[in-house]
């Protein structure tokens, strides 16, 4: 992204007037636009600088026969998330289909209106941001899975999950909480958290019999866009004071049994796409297994320590 945060764009166009007009339109909206007029120049510039988007005419009229599609292919290998928008003065069905298959987010006929150009660029850049966020999320969760799988310390596992899920889910997530089910009291008890105040955590017990808890116990995820307006929220005023806008909660399941929930909180209303929810579900399953393994280990460890203490007391009593 450029200093303005709107994106860095490489424009490949053989017509001098057209390439300068594209640059003028984009820079007027805060984009950082670099122009080039040959495929060779475009490839050389891409080696020196990073770009978010290639805006290219596919007919380049070069003596070496290289066209915009070949440039897209070469640059796409260097940056798989690079965005593409194709321009052409001679549109046809075959080239349009080829552009879409190669990952172009739009195919524009020249001359195009400024609003058409800007809409196509915006779409392509948003898609790139989503892809980069998805890749970052997958990388963060894979790293986190390895960390929690290598530990049998329950406290460490809980802290890793609570902190890691905030980083993994990325933009707008302000905090997280892990709640485990207390079947005797029919409550979900917070056992680890990240980014939440003590005052909010001590607001009161989470009743698993309410609609919010019921969905979790059924193994279903729960998304609340606005905590102040949704009647399923048990403590809406406390959530508002905490600066919480949206909540996404997924069940933690081991051997088809719900043991608790993994919940994330955002500071502004946010929607989560299906891929994000699936990713969180998969991670919650891994986290639940790691938590159960750590709890089992600690249970065995405690039994061993108790047995050891009893044996020591027995032999001490026998010698007195």
Residue frames as qw, qx, qy, qz and C-alpha x, y, z in Angstrom:
[[0.000, 0.885, 0.466, 0.000, 0.00, 0.00, 0.00],
 [0.342, 0.586, -0.044, 0.733, 1.07, 3.60, -0.59],
 [0.175, 0.038, -0.495, 0.850, 1.56, 6.19, 2.14],
 [0.458, -0.136, -0.013, -0.878, -2.09, 7.13, 1.76],
 [0.429, -0.008, 0.842, -0.328, -3.08, 3.50, 2.25],
 [0.685, 0.454, 0.120, -0.558, -5.03, 3.42, -1.01],
 [0.895, 0.156, 0.397, 0.130, -2.67, 1.24, -3.02],
 [0.138, -0.613, 0.525, 0.573, 0.26, 1.24, -5.43],
 [0.768, 0.501, 0.370, -0.152, -0.64, 0.71, -9.08],
 [0.315, -0.330, 0.613, 0.645, 1.53, -0.07, -12.09],
 [0.604, 0.646, 0.225, -0.410, -0.04, 1.12, -15.36],
 [0.420, -0.179, 0.705, 0.543, 1.10, -0.58, -18.57],
 [0.494, 0.750, 0.399, -0.182, -0.19, 1.19, -21.69],
 [0.611, 0.104, 0.368, 0.693, 1.54, 1.93, -25.01],
 [0.135, 0.767, 0.349, 0.520, -0.51, 5.04, -25.76],
 [0.342, 0.093, -0.360, 0.863, 1.13, 8.03, -24.05],
 [0.316, -0.334, -0.040, -0.887, -2.04, 10.10, -23.72],
 [0.770, -0.348, -0.408, -0.345, -4.07, 7.21, -22.33],
 [0.712, -0.146, -0.531, 0.435, -1.46, 6.12, -19.79],
 [0.169, 0.140, -0.287, 0.932, -1.07, 9.69, -18.48],
 [0.495, -0.362, -0.185, -0.768, -4.85, 10.09, -18.25],
 [0.804, -0.313, -0.504, -0.032, -5.12, 6.89, -16.18],
 [0.537, -0.028, -0.453, 0.711, -2.34, 8.13, -13.93],
 [0.094, -0.283, 0.084, -0.951, -4.05, 11.51, -13.48],
 [0.665, -0.393, -0.331, -0.542, -7.40, 9.92, -12.54],
 [0.807, -0.257, -0.497, 0.189, -5.86, 7.52, -10.05],
 [0.438, 0.039, -0.370, 0.818, -3.57, 10.05, -8.39],
 [0.256, -0.415, -0.068, -0.870, -6.49, 12.47, -8.02],
 [0.786, -0.431, -0.245, -0.369, -8.06, 9.85, -5.73],
 [0.497, -0.718, 0.447, -0.194, -4.93, 9.28, -3.65],
 [0.979, 0.043, 0.149, 0.131, -3.50, 6.21, -5.38],
 [0.267, -0.683, 0.527, 0.430, 0.23, 5.95, -6.11],
 [0.829, 0.499, 0.241, -0.072, 0.40, 5.33, -9.86],
 [0.327, -0.537, 0.585, 0.512, 3.54, 4.43, -11.82],
 [0.733, 0.594, 0.066, -0.325, 3.41, 4.38, -15.63],
 [0.374, -0.368, 0.727, 0.443, 5.30, 2.34, -18.21],
 [0.592, 0.532, -0.133, -0.590, 4.82, 1.83, -21.93],
 [0.603, 0.369, -0.684, -0.181, 6.47, -1.53, -22.64],
 [0.927, -0.291, -0.213, -0.102, 6.36, -5.00, -21.15],
 [0.719, 0.192, -0.366, 0.558, 10.13, -4.94, -20.64],
 [0.004, 0.483, -0.273, 0.832, 9.88, -1.70, -18.69],
 [0.716, -0.460, -0.056, -0.523, 7.04, -3.08, -16.57],
 [0.933, -0.130, -0.298, 0.152, 9.02, -6.19, -15.63],
 [0.511, 0.307, -0.348, 0.723, 12.07, -4.08, -14.75],
 [0.258, -0.521, 0.164, -0.797, 10.07, -1.68, -12.56],
 [0.843, -0.385, -0.176, -0.331, 8.37, -4.57, -10.76],
 [0.810, 0.038, -0.414, 0.414, 11.79, -5.89, -9.74],
 [0.280, 0.299, -0.317, 0.855, 12.57, -2.60, -8.03],
 [0.327, -0.175, 0.282, -0.885, 9.24, -1.76, -6.38],
 [0.104, 0.273, 0.939, -0.183, 6.23, -3.51, -4.85],
 [0.341, -0.072, -0.275, -0.896, 2.78, -2.98, -6.32],
 [0.454, 0.142, 0.710, -0.519, -0.74, -3.92, -5.35],
 [0.644, 0.570, 0.451, -0.239, -2.26, -3.84, -8.83],
 [0.278, -0.145, 0.599, 0.737, -1.33, -4.06, -12.51],
 [0.489, 0.683, 0.310, -0.446, -3.58, -2.05, -14.84],
 [0.305, -0.326, 0.677, 0.585, -2.72, -3.16, -18.36],
 [0.657, 0.494, -0.193, -0.536, -3.75, -3.01, -21.98],
 [0.835, -0.111, 0.535, 0.062, -3.53, -6.56, -23.27],
 [0.729, 0.566, 0.202, 0.327, -2.61, -5.52, -26.84],
 [0.432, -0.741, 0.111, 0.502, 0.80, -3.91, -26.46],
 [0.617, 0.786, 0.006, 0.036, 1.89, -3.82, -30.13],
 [0.360, -0.756, 0.506, 0.206, 5.46, -4.73, -29.28],
 [0.522, 0.582, -0.572, -0.248, 7.93, -6.11, -31.75],
 [0.014, 0.319, -0.931, 0.175, 8.86, -9.02, -29.47],
 [0.517, -0.216, -0.718, -0.413, 5.25, -10.21, -29.44],
 [0.225, -0.206, -0.779, 0.548, 4.80, -9.98, -25.64],
 [0.281, -0.578, -0.394, -0.657, 1.28, -8.93, -24.65],
 [0.362, -0.531, 0.312, -0.700, -0.41, -7.87, -21.43],
 [0.932, -0.235, -0.086, -0.261, -1.49, -11.41, -20.61],
 [0.819, 0.195, -0.375, 0.388, 2.11, -12.61, -20.66],
 [0.096, 0.496, -0.400, 0.764, 3.08, -9.76, -18.34],
 [0.691, -0.429, 0.102, -0.572, 0.22, -10.72, -16.01],
 [0.967, -0.055, -0.248, 0.011, 1.43, -14.32, -15.97],
 [0.623, 0.320, -0.413, 0.582, 5.02, -13.38, -15.17],
 [0.108, -0.471, 0.352, -0.802, 4.17, -10.85, -12.46],
 [0.801, -0.351, -0.068, -0.480, 1.56, -13.17, -10.98],
 [0.882, 0.011, -0.407, 0.236, 4.25, -15.77, -10.38],
 [0.352, 0.319, -0.423, 0.772, 6.28, -13.20, -8.44],
 [0.219, -0.022, 0.491, -0.843, 3.29, -12.02, -6.40],
 [0.072, -0.299, -0.931, -0.196, 0.33, -14.47, -6.38],
 [0.024, -0.684, -0.620, 0.383, -1.91, -11.87, -4.70],
 [0.099, -0.220, 0.237, 0.941, -1.19, -9.12, -7.24],
 [0.448, 0.602, 0.512, -0.419, -4.41, -7.57, -8.53],
 [0.272, 0.021, 0.629, 0.728, -5.18, -7.22, -12.25],
 [0.430, 0.689, 0.360, -0.459, -7.45, -4.98, -14.31],
 [0.490, 0.094, 0.620, 0.606, -7.34, -5.31, -18.11],
 [0.285, 0.689, 0.060, -0.664, -7.96, -2.44, -20.56],
 [0.465, 0.095, 0.715, 0.514, -8.52, -2.80, -24.27],
 [0.276, 0.429, -0.130, -0.850, -9.53, -0.73, -27.25],
 [0.548, 0.181, -0.635, -0.514, -10.56, -3.87, -29.14],
 [0.530, -0.193, 0.684, -0.462, -12.68, -6.01, -26.83],
 [0.646, 0.116, -0.627, -0.420, -13.69, -9.55, -27.78],
 [0.868, -0.368, -0.030, -0.331, -15.14, -12.54, -25.97],
 [0.898, 0.102, -0.322, 0.283, -12.01, -14.69, -26.12],
 [0.354, 0.408, -0.401, 0.740, -9.73, -12.08, -24.54],
 [0.480, -0.522, 0.151, -0.689, -12.34, -11.24, -21.91],
 [0.950, -0.240, -0.141, -0.141, -12.63, -14.90, -20.90],
 [0.765, 0.224, -0.353, 0.489, -8.86, -15.26, -20.82],
 [0.029, 0.556, -0.312, 0.770, -8.51, -12.15, -18.64],
 [0.702, -0.472, 0.106, -0.522, -10.98, -13.50, -16.09],
 [0.971, -0.059, -0.216, 0.079, -9.32, -16.93, -16.05],
 [0.606, 0.327, -0.351, 0.635, -5.99, -15.26, -15.32],
 [0.429, -0.461, -0.542, 0.556, -7.44, -13.49, -12.31],
 [0.050, 0.238, 0.105, 0.964, -8.38, -10.07, -13.67],
 [0.069, 0.426, 0.699, -0.570, -11.07, -8.47, -11.54],
 [0.417, 0.740, 0.287, -0.442, -12.39, -6.43, -14.47],
 [0.493, 0.145, 0.583, 0.629, -12.10, -6.02, -18.25],
 [0.122, 0.765, 0.255, -0.579, -12.68, -2.46, -19.44],
 [0.567, 0.564, 0.416, 0.434, -13.23, -1.09, -22.93],
 [0.286, -0.396, 0.027, 0.872, -11.30, 2.08, -23.73],
 [0.090, 0.379, -0.436, 0.812, -12.02, 4.85, -23.40],
 [0.440, -0.505, -0.736, 0.096, -13.63, 4.15, -20.02],
 [0.239, -0.847, -0.096, -0.465, -15.19, 6.68, -17.72],
 [0.089, 0.524, -0.620, 0.577, -13.25, 7.71, -14.60],
 [0.666, -0.304, 0.381, -0.565, -15.92, 6.20, -12.35],
 [0.967, 0.151, -0.151, -0.137, -15.64, 2.85, -14.20],
 [0.575, 0.483, -0.533, 0.389, -11.86, 2.84, -13.84],
 [0.164, -0.482, 0.562, -0.652, -11.98, 3.74, -10.15],
 [0.843, -0.178, 0.185, -0.473, -14.66, 1.13, -9.39],
 [0.922, 0.249, -0.295, 0.040, -12.63, -1.60, -11.11],
 [0.365, 0.505, -0.572, 0.534, -9.43, -0.60, -9.27],
 [0.449, -0.427, 0.439, -0.650, -11.25, -0.47, -5.94],
 [0.949, -0.048, 0.001, -0.311, -12.72, -3.95, -6.48],
 [0.810, 0.350, -0.408, 0.233, -9.35, -5.43, -7.40],
 [0.146, 0.513, -0.565, 0.630, -7.58, -3.85, -4.43],
 [0.659, -0.348, 0.322, -0.583, -10.25, -4.99, -1.98],
 [0.978, 0.080, -0.157, -0.110, -9.92, -8.52, -3.31],
 [0.584, 0.449, -0.516, 0.437, -6.14, -8.35, -2.84],
 [0.218, -0.499, 0.499, -0.674, -6.55, -7.12, 0.74],
 [0.866, -0.194, 0.142, -0.440, -8.94, -9.97, 1.48],
 [0.917, 0.241, -0.301, 0.099, -6.56, -12.53, 0.01],
 [0.335, 0.508, -0.549, 0.573, -3.61, -11.14, 1.96],
 [0.490, -0.422, 0.403, -0.648, -5.67, -11.14, 5.16],
 [0.962, -0.036, -0.048, -0.266, -6.73, -14.73, 4.49],
 [0.767, 0.355, -0.438, 0.306, -3.13, -15.80, 3.96],
 [0.023, 0.516, -0.535, 0.668, -2.00, -14.00, 7.12],
 [0.728, -0.314, 0.230, -0.565, -4.83, -15.65, 9.07],
 [0.974, 0.091, -0.200, -0.060, -3.94, -19.14, 7.84],
 [0.556, 0.450, -0.504, 0.484, -0.25, -18.61, 8.60],
 [0.236, -0.498, 0.462, -0.695, -0.97, -17.27, 12.09],
 [0.851, -0.219, 0.158, -0.450, -3.30, -20.15, 12.94],
 [0.905, 0.228, -0.344, 0.104, -0.92, -22.80, 11.59],
 [0.302, 0.478, -0.561, 0.605, 1.84, -21.39, 13.79],
 [0.477, -0.394, 0.375, -0.690, -0.51, -21.27, 16.75],
 [0.948, -0.054, -0.132, -0.284, -1.69, -24.86, 16.22],
 [0.740, 0.291, -0.502, 0.340, 1.91, -26.08, 16.37],
 [0.016, 0.469, -0.510, 0.720, 2.51, -24.10, 19.57],
 [0.665, -0.300, 0.282, -0.623, -0.52, -25.41, 21.45],
 [0.951, 0.082, -0.258, -0.147, 0.01, -28.97, 20.22],
 [0.621, 0.355, -0.545, 0.438, 3.51, -28.99, 21.71],
 [0.093, -0.375, 0.527, -0.757, 2.43, -27.96, 25.23],
 [0.515, -0.387, -0.763, -0.056, 0.72, -29.91, 28.02],
 [0.168, -0.202, -0.470, 0.843, 0.66, -26.94, 30.38],
 [0.074, 0.698, 0.709, 0.063, -3.00, -25.97, 30.63],
 [0.114, -0.840, -0.160, 0.506, -2.37, -22.35, 31.60],
 [0.217, -0.414, 0.509, 0.723, 0.09, -21.92, 28.75],
 [0.186, 0.309, 0.826, 0.434, -2.29, -23.47, 26.20],
 [0.022, 0.808, 0.571, -0.144, -5.18, -21.24, 27.30],
 [0.145, -0.781, 0.064, 0.605, -3.05, -18.09, 27.14],
 [0.252, -0.189, 0.670, 0.672, -1.67, -19.02, 23.71],
 [0.153, 0.512, 0.795, 0.288, -5.16, -19.58, 22.31],
 [0.043, -0.859, -0.415, 0.298, -6.62, -16.38, 23.77],
 [0.146, -0.714, 0.247, 0.639, -3.79, -14.18, 22.48],
 [0.288, -0.122, 0.756, 0.575, -3.31, -16.02, 19.19],
 [0.255, 0.593, 0.751, 0.140, -6.92, -15.86, 18.05],
 [0.036, 0.889, 0.156, -0.429, -6.90, -12.05, 18.30],
 [0.140, -0.574, 0.542, 0.598, -3.86, -11.89, 16.05],
 [0.309, 0.086, 0.881, 0.348, -5.16, -14.58, 13.74],
 [0.245, 0.706, 0.664, -0.007, -8.56, -13.00, 13.08],
 [0.414, 0.200, 0.239, 0.855, -6.91, -9.67, 12.35],
 [0.002, 0.320, 0.140, 0.937, -8.64, -6.42, 11.48],
 [0.451, -0.467, -0.140, -0.748, -10.94, -4.92, 14.10],
 [0.786, -0.353, -0.507, 0.022, -10.68, -7.72, 16.69],
 [0.110, -0.755, 0.330, -0.555, -10.08, -6.14, 20.11],
 [0.367, -0.420, 0.714, -0.424, -10.30, -9.12, 22.42],
 [0.651, 0.021, -0.711, -0.265, -11.10, -12.76, 23.00],
 [0.529, -0.386, 0.555, -0.513, -12.32, -15.11, 25.70],
 [0.450, 0.057, -0.883, -0.121, -12.27, -18.84, 26.25],
 [0.610, -0.284, 0.328, -0.662, -15.20, -20.18, 28.22],
 [0.269, 0.091, -0.959, -0.025, -15.45, -23.76, 29.48],
 [0.629, -0.385, -0.376, -0.562, -18.69, -25.43, 30.46],
 [0.113, -0.183, 0.793, -0.569, -19.41, -26.05, 34.13],
 [0.414, -0.252, -0.766, -0.422, -22.14, -28.68, 33.86],
 [0.303, -0.390, -0.755, 0.432, -22.99, -28.62, 37.56],
 [0.011, -0.518, -0.291, 0.804, -23.79, -24.89, 37.54],
 [0.476, 0.658, 0.557, 0.174, -24.98, -24.81, 33.92],
 [0.002, -0.951, 0.067, 0.303, -22.61, -21.93, 33.25],
 [0.752, 0.496, -0.051, 0.430, -19.86, -21.03, 30.80],
 [0.536, -0.778, 0.027, 0.327, -16.88, -19.93, 32.88],
 [0.421, 0.860, -0.259, 0.130, -14.20, -17.62, 31.46],
 [0.887, -0.348, 0.101, 0.287, -10.85, -19.37, 31.89],
 [0.529, -0.178, 0.270, 0.785, -8.65, -17.19, 29.64],
 [0.270, 0.899, 0.334, -0.082, -8.96, -13.87, 27.89],
 [0.510, -0.021, 0.203, 0.836, -7.13, -11.22, 25.89],
 [0.077, 0.263, 0.265, 0.924, -7.85, -7.49, 25.54],
 [0.433, -0.649, -0.488, -0.391, -10.74, -7.37, 28.02],
 [0.105, -0.563, 0.417, -0.705, -10.91, -5.43, 31.28],
 [0.142, -0.047, -0.903, 0.403, -11.32, -7.05, 34.67],
 [0.369, 0.196, 0.359, -0.834, -14.52, -5.08, 35.17],
 [0.660, 0.230, -0.359, -0.618, -16.08, -6.61, 32.08],
 [0.480, 0.143, -0.866, 0.002, -14.92, -10.11, 32.96],
 [0.089, -0.131, -0.811, 0.563, -16.45, -9.82, 36.43],
 [0.379, -0.118, -0.173, -0.901, -19.84, -8.62, 35.14],
 [0.739, -0.077, 0.396, -0.540, -21.50, -11.88, 36.11],
 [0.508, -0.085, 0.847, 0.128, -21.89, -15.56, 35.17],
 [0.369, 0.250, -0.543, -0.711, -22.72, -16.60, 31.60],
 [0.680, 0.086, 0.576, -0.446, -25.93, -18.63, 31.76],
 [0.074, -0.179, 0.860, 0.473, -25.64, -21.47, 29.23],
 [0.264, 0.466, 0.837, -0.108, -29.42, -21.94, 29.23],
 [0.260, 0.726, 0.092, -0.630, -30.00, -18.57, 27.58],
 [0.772, 0.611, 0.145, -0.099, -30.30, -18.43, 23.79],
 [0.232, 0.834, -0.500, -0.017, -26.67, -17.37, 23.37],
 [0.318, -0.447, 0.828, -0.115, -25.41, -20.36, 25.31],
 [0.796, 0.216, 0.498, -0.267, -27.98, -22.73, 23.85],
 [0.688, 0.692, -0.169, -0.139, -26.65, -22.23, 20.32],
 [0.088, 0.675, -0.726, 0.095, -23.11, -23.02, 21.48],
 [0.532, -0.201, 0.778, -0.266, -24.27, -26.18, 23.27],
 [0.819, 0.434, 0.298, -0.230, -25.95, -27.28, 20.03],
 [0.682, -0.099, 0.469, 0.552, -22.61, -26.95, 18.29],
 [0.386, 0.778, 0.366, 0.334, -23.63, -23.87, 16.30],
 [0.401, 0.033, -0.094, 0.911, -21.68, -20.64, 15.91],
 [0.061, -0.852, -0.485, 0.185, -23.18, -17.33, 17.01],
 [0.361, 0.187, 0.121, 0.906, -22.61, -13.94, 15.41],
 [0.089, -0.841, -0.468, 0.256, -24.01, -10.75, 16.93],
 [0.443, 0.556, 0.161, 0.685, -23.44, -7.65, 14.85],
 [0.092, -0.586, 0.139, -0.793, -24.62, -5.09, 17.43],
 [0.366, -0.145, -0.822, 0.411, -24.46, -6.09, 21.08],
 [0.127, 0.120, 0.374, -0.911, -26.62, -3.13, 22.16],
 [0.567, 0.129, -0.176, -0.794, -29.55, -4.17, 19.96],
 [0.586, 0.060, -0.779, -0.216, -29.56, -7.98, 20.13],
 [0.694, -0.496, 0.108, -0.511, -31.78, -9.46, 22.87],
 [0.944, -0.020, -0.311, 0.109, -29.60, -12.58, 23.07],
 [0.395, 0.452, -0.465, 0.650, -26.78, -10.62, 24.73],
 [0.590, -0.520, -0.585, 0.199, -26.85, -11.17, 28.48],
 [0.396, -0.658, -0.174, 0.616, -24.96, -8.03, 29.49],
 [0.473, 0.692, 0.321, 0.441, -25.49, -5.41, 26.71],
 [0.128, -0.984, 0.021, -0.123, -24.74, -2.33, 28.81],
 [0.652, -0.596, 0.376, 0.279, -21.51, -3.77, 30.13],
 [0.716, 0.227, 0.454, 0.480, -20.48, -4.69, 26.58],
 [0.260, 0.890, 0.203, 0.316, -21.21, -1.14, 25.40],
 [0.345, -0.917, 0.197, 0.026, -19.07, 0.36, 28.17],
 [0.747, -0.316, 0.460, 0.362, -16.27, -2.05, 27.27],
 [0.182, 0.646, -0.416, -0.614, -16.31, -0.74, 23.70],
 [0.330, 0.022, 0.919, 0.215, -17.56, -4.00, 22.21],
 [0.472, 0.302, -0.184, -0.808, -19.67, -3.80, 19.05],
 [0.828, 0.178, -0.375, -0.376, -19.80, -7.32, 17.60],
 [0.533, -0.407, 0.723, -0.167, -19.31, -10.83, 18.97],
 [0.753, 0.280, -0.520, -0.288, -18.47, -14.03, 17.14],
 [0.520, -0.413, 0.684, -0.302, -18.61, -17.21, 19.21],
 [0.711, 0.241, -0.598, -0.281, -17.89, -20.76, 18.05],
 [0.885, -0.406, 0.108, -0.199, -18.23, -24.01, 20.02],
 [0.065, 0.587, -0.804, 0.060, -15.22, -25.95, 21.24],
 [0.930, -0.007, -0.007, -0.367, -15.92, -29.61, 20.58],
 [0.010, -0.471, 0.882, -0.018, -14.06, -32.78, 21.55],
 [0.007, -0.079, -0.996, -0.049, -15.41, -36.20, 20.46],
 [0.226, -0.489, -0.637, -0.551, -18.78, -34.64, 19.53],
 [0.427, -0.700, -0.514, 0.254, -19.13, -33.09, 23.00],
 [0.125, 0.822, -0.002, 0.556, -19.16, -29.32, 23.50],
 [0.649, -0.300, -0.430, 0.551, -16.72, -28.36, 26.24],
 [0.203, -0.643, -0.179, 0.716, -16.96, -24.59, 25.87],
 [0.454, 0.835, 0.290, 0.110, -16.72, -21.70, 23.45],
 [0.505, -0.134, 0.150, 0.840, -14.11, -19.54, 21.78],
 [0.129, 0.893, 0.427, -0.057, -15.33, -15.98, 21.48],
 [0.445, 0.051, 0.108, 0.887, -13.89, -12.89, 19.76],
 [0.007, -0.840, -0.407, 0.360, -14.95, -9.26, 20.20],
 [0.446, 0.402, 0.261, 0.756, -14.66, -6.33, 17.79],
 [0.161, -0.376, -0.284, 0.867, -14.57, -2.63, 18.56],
 [0.368, 0.305, -0.169, -0.862, -16.72, -1.74, 15.55],
 [0.821, 0.255, 0.365, -0.358, -19.62, -3.63, 13.93],
 [0.087, 0.512, -0.763, -0.385, -18.08, -6.23, 11.66],
 [0.924, 0.181, 0.029, -0.337, -19.35, -9.00, 9.44],
 [0.389, -0.448, 0.786, 0.175, -17.40, -12.22, 9.07],
 [0.631, 0.359, -0.466, -0.506, -17.36, -14.05, 5.76],
 [0.972, -0.096, -0.038, -0.213, -17.93, -17.83, 5.59],
 [0.749, 0.367, -0.428, 0.347, -14.22, -18.54, 5.12],
 [0.015, -0.539, 0.508, -0.672, -13.33, -16.65, 8.31],
 [0.743, -0.320, 0.249, -0.533, -15.98, -18.54, 10.27],
 [0.971, 0.117, -0.206, -0.014, -14.83, -21.92, 8.92],
 [0.498, 0.494, -0.504, 0.504, -11.24, -21.04, 9.81],
 [0.293, -0.483, 0.477, -0.673, -12.24, -20.13, 13.38],
 [0.917, -0.144, 0.037, -0.370, -14.29, -23.34, 13.67],
 [0.875, 0.262, -0.360, 0.190, -11.34, -25.47, 12.60],
 [0.253, 0.496, -0.541, 0.630, -9.01, -23.69, 15.00],
 [0.576, -0.425, 0.298, -0.632, -11.52, -24.02, 17.86],
 [0.979, -0.038, -0.144, -0.140, -11.54, -27.80, 17.33],
 [0.686, 0.351, -0.443, 0.458, -7.76, -27.92, 17.52],
 [0.075, -0.518, 0.426, -0.738, -7.76, -25.68, 20.58],
 [0.796, -0.339, 0.088, -0.494, -10.40, -27.81, 22.31],
 [0.952, 0.068, -0.280, 0.106, -8.32, -30.95, 21.76],
 [0.445, 0.433, -0.460, 0.635, -5.18, -29.25, 23.10],
 [0.377, -0.496, 0.310, -0.718, -7.09, -28.06, 26.18],
 [0.928, -0.217, -0.033, -0.301, -8.49, -31.53, 26.85],
 [0.832, 0.229, -0.385, 0.327, -5.05, -33.10, 26.46],
 [0.173, 0.478, -0.454, 0.732, -3.58, -30.58, 28.89],
 [0.621, -0.422, 0.200, -0.630, -6.42, -31.12, 31.37],
 [0.975, -0.058, -0.200, -0.081, -5.97, -34.89, 31.17],
 [0.642, 0.346, -0.446, 0.519, -2.23, -34.57, 31.69],
 [0.104, -0.493, 0.407, -0.762, -2.67, -32.28, 34.68],
 [0.820, -0.327, 0.028, -0.468, -5.24, -34.66, 36.15],
 [0.937, 0.057, -0.298, 0.171, -2.83, -37.59, 35.85],
 [0.398, 0.457, -0.421, 0.674, 0.00, -35.44, 37.21],
 [0.404, -0.512, 0.277, -0.705, -2.07, -34.41, 40.23],
 [0.943, -0.219, -0.087, -0.233, -3.05, -38.03, 40.94],
 [0.799, 0.240, -0.377, 0.403, 0.60, -39.02, 40.77],
 [0.109, 0.506, -0.407, 0.753, 1.60, -36.22, 43.14],
 [0.669, -0.437, 0.150, -0.582, -1.16, -37.18, 45.57],
 [0.978, -0.056, -0.203, -0.001, -0.14, -40.85, 45.42],
 [0.593, 0.388, -0.416, 0.570, 3.47, -39.90, 45.95],
 [0.209, -0.536, 0.342, -0.743, 2.54, -37.79, 48.96],
 [0.860, -0.320, 0.018, -0.397, 0.45, -40.62, 50.42],
 [0.915, 0.114, -0.312, 0.229, 3.33, -43.07, 50.00],
 [0.316, 0.476, -0.430, 0.699, 5.78, -40.69, 51.65],
 [0.491, -0.485, 0.250, -0.680, 3.36, -40.18, 54.57],
 [0.956, -0.152, -0.164, -0.192, 2.86, -43.96, 54.84],
 [0.796, 0.190, -0.381, 0.431, 6.57, -44.70, 55.08],
 [0.042, 0.519, -0.369, 0.770, 7.17, -41.75, 57.41],
 [0.702, -0.427, 0.125, -0.556, 4.42, -43.04, 59.73],
 [0.965, -0.027, -0.259, 0.008, 5.91, -46.56, 59.59],
 [0.639, 0.280, -0.407, 0.589, 9.29, -45.34, 60.78],
 [0.149, -0.548, 0.290, -0.771, 7.99, -43.23, 63.67]]
